[in-house]
Amino acid sequence: MEFKNLHPWDVNYKEAVQIQQRLQKKLILKKPKSGFRLVAGTDVAYDKKSDKVFAGVVILNLENMQRVEQATAVGRVRFPYIPGLLSFRESPILLKAFSKIKQTPDIIIVDGQGIAHPRGIGLASHLGLILDMPSVGCAKSRLVGEHEPVGKKAGSQSYIKINGKVVGVVLRTKTNIKPVYVSPGHKIDLASVVNVVLKCCRGYKLPEPTRQAHNLVNKLRRRL
């Protein structure tokens, strides 16, 4: 699978922020013109005793959640953990995994933020730009913004707002289980993001693409 080379990865904090500010202006947040058939999920895991990092990409058929393809990659962490700059830490290893994929997905769901981010461009948005495809941020925690309480039943949701602007949704994917924090990444709107995530849920907190990617990378981490 091919992708765009938008900038170098060997950068410092200031340069990374400048790259985000430049790329954020390129994001497209509109309803897609067509539907999706293949959905990719991504996840990254870290070795607790070294700087080794593992990435996984799983492609599923959106209609039945059957696995179509998967790929993994192993590498070394090259960027420190800095809140708001996760994409510079995880994108390189994820792109290494994507480079092994033969089928191009129609949309990707990322374990990270979309535009619900201090500079409006989290990991999902960044990857969406590089891969030039619709992307969804589906995070386990909130990075920015405020929201009202969300209902306990599956499907309940509450807007995430920054200074009154809606940037995402707190979404309950399973009754009485902690919600996920969903936001558009690139080439998609908020309503479509919520619909895709709910369609991908199969009785677990995480949508099936990222859940399977999570399981894949953790099996790889334990093996290596």
C-alpha positions in Angstrom: 0.0 0.0 0.0 1.4 3.4 -1.0 1.2 6.7 1.0 2.3 10.3 0.8 5.6 11.5 2.2 4.4 14.8 3.7 7.3 15.5 6.0 10.4 14.1 7.8 9.9 12.1 11.1 13.2 13.0 12.6 12.1 16.2 14.2 12.1 18.0 17.6 9.1 19.2 19.6 9.0 22.6 17.9 9.2 21.2 14.4 6.5 18.6 15.2 4.1 21.3 16.4 4.8 23.4 13.3 4.1 20.3 11.1 0.8 19.7 12.9 -0.2 23.4 12.4 0.5 23.2 8.7 -1.2 19.9 8.1 -4.3 20.7 10.2 -5.3 23.2 7.5 -5.4 20.4 4.9 -8.0 18.3 6.7 -11.3 17.7 5.0 -14.2 17.2 7.3 -17.2 16.4 5.0 -19.6 13.6 4.5 -18.0 11.0 2.2 -19.6 10.7 -1.3 -19.7 6.9 -1.2 -20.0 4.1 1.3 -17.4 1.8 2.7 -16.7 -1.8 2.1 -13.3 -2.5 3.7 -12.4 -1.0 7.1 -9.0 -1.1 8.7 -8.2 -1.0 12.4 -4.8 -0.1 13.9 -3.1 -0.4 17.2 0.4 -0.1 18.7 2.0 -1.9 21.6 5.2 -1.2 23.5 7.7 -3.5 25.1 8.0 -2.7 28.8 11.6 -3.6 29.1 13.0 -2.0 25.9 12.4 0.6 23.2 10.8 -2.0 20.9 7.4 -1.1 19.4 4.8 -3.2 17.6 2.2 -2.2 15.1 -0.8 -4.0 13.7 -3.2 -3.4 10.9 -6.3 -5.5 10.4 -8.7 -5.1 7.4 -12.3 -6.4 7.8 -15.3 -6.5 5.6 -17.6 -3.8 7.1 -20.8 -5.9 6.4 -19.9 -9.0 8.3 -16.6 -8.1 10.1 -14.8 -11.0 8.5 -11.0 -10.6 8.3 -9.7 -9.8 4.8 -6.0 -9.1 5.5 -3.6 -8.2 8.3 -0.1 -7.0 8.7 2.4 -6.3 11.5 5.6 -4.4 12.0 8.3 -4.2 14.6 10.6 -1.3 15.2 12.2 1.0 17.8 10.6 4.0 19.4 12.2 7.2 17.9 10.1 9.9 19.4 9.4 10.6 23.2 6.0 10.3 24.7 4.6 13.8 24.6 0.8 14.4 25.0 -0.6 15.8 21.7 2.3 14.5 19.6 1.5 10.8 19.7 1.4 10.7 15.9 5.2 11.3 15.7 5.7 8.4 18.0 3.4 5.9 16.4 2.8 6.8 12.8 6.2 5.6 11.5 5.7 2.0 12.8 2.0 2.0 11.7 3.1 3.1 8.2 5.6 0.3 8.1 2.7 -2.1 8.7 0.5 -0.4 6.2 3.3 -0.8 3.6 2.8 -4.5 3.7 -1.0 -4.4 3.0 -2.0 -5.5 -0.5 -5.6 -4.4 -0.4 -6.5 -0.7 0.1 -9.2 -0.2 2.8 -11.9 2.4 2.3 -11.6 3.8 5.8 -9.4 3.4 8.8 -10.3 3.4 12.6 -7.3 4.4 14.8 -6.8 3.9 18.5 -6.2 7.6 19.0 -7.7 11.1 18.4 -9.0 12.7 15.3 -9.7 16.4 15.5 -10.5 16.2 19.3 -6.9 17.3 19.9 -5.2 20.5 21.2 -4.2 21.5 17.6 -7.0 19.7 15.9 -4.9 17.0 14.3 -4.4 13.8 16.3 -3.0 10.4 15.2 -6.1 9.5 13.2 -6.1 12.8 11.3 -2.4 12.6 10.6 -2.6 9.1 9.2 -5.7 10.0 7.2 -3.7 12.7 5.4 -0.7 10.5 4.8 -2.8 7.6 3.5 -5.2 10.0 1.7 -8.4 8.2 3.0 -11.2 8.7 5.5 -10.0 8.1 9.0 -11.7 7.9 12.4 -10.3 8.5 15.9 -11.6 6.1 18.5 -9.7 6.7 21.7 -10.1 5.2 25.2 -9.7 8.5 26.9 -10.5 12.2 26.3 -7.6 14.5 25.5 -9.3 17.9 25.2 -12.8 19.5 25.5 -15.8 19.1 27.7 -18.9 17.1 27.5 -22.2 16.4 29.3 -22.8 13.0 31.0 -23.5 10.2 28.6 -26.3 7.7 29.1 -25.6 4.1 30.3 -27.1 2.3 27.3 -25.2 1.3 24.2 -25.6 3.9 21.5 -25.9 6.8 24.0 -23.7 9.8 23.1 -22.7 13.3 24.2 -20.9 15.9 22.2 -17.3 16.8 23.0 -16.8 20.6 22.7 -13.9 23.0 22.7 -15.0 26.6 23.4 -18.5 25.6 22.2 -17.3 24.0 19.0 -18.2 20.3 18.5 -15.1 18.2 17.8 -16.2 14.7 18.7 -18.6 12.4 20.6 -18.4 10.4 23.8 -20.0 7.2 22.6 -21.3 4.3 24.7 -20.6 1.2 22.6 -21.7 -1.3 25.3 -24.3 -0.9 28.0 -22.8 0.0 31.4 -19.2 -0.1 30.0 -16.9 2.9 29.8 -17.5 4.9 26.6 -15.0 5.6 23.8 -14.1 9.1 22.5 -14.8 9.3 18.8 -13.8 12.1 16.4 -13.4 12.7 12.7 -9.9 12.2 11.4 -9.9 13.2 7.7 -12.3 13.0 4.7 -15.3 12.3 6.9 -17.9 14.1 9.1 -19.0 13.5 12.7 -22.3 11.7 11.9 -20.5 9.2 9.6 -17.8 8.6 12.2 -20.4 7.6 14.8 -22.3 5.4 12.3 -19.2 3.5 11.3 -18.0 2.9 14.8 -21.4 1.6 15.9 -21.6 -0.6 12.8 -18.3 -2.1 13.7 -19.2 -3.0 17.3 -19.9 -6.6 18.1 -20.6 -6.7 21.8 -17.3 -5.3 23.0 -16.3 -1.8 24.1 -13.9 -1.4 21.1 -15.1 -1.5 17.5 -14.1 -4.8 16.0 -11.3 -3.5 13.7 -9.3 -1.9 16.5 -10.1 -4.7 18.9 -8.7 -7.2 16.6 -5.6 -5.0 15.9 -5.1 -4.7 19.6 -5.2 -8.5 20.1 -2.9 -9.0 17.1 -0.1 -6.6 18.3 -0.3 -8.0 21.9 0.2 -11.5 20.6 3.2 -10.3 18.6 4.6 -8.5 21.6 4.3 -11.6 23.8 5.9 -13.8 21.2 8.9 -11.5 20.6 
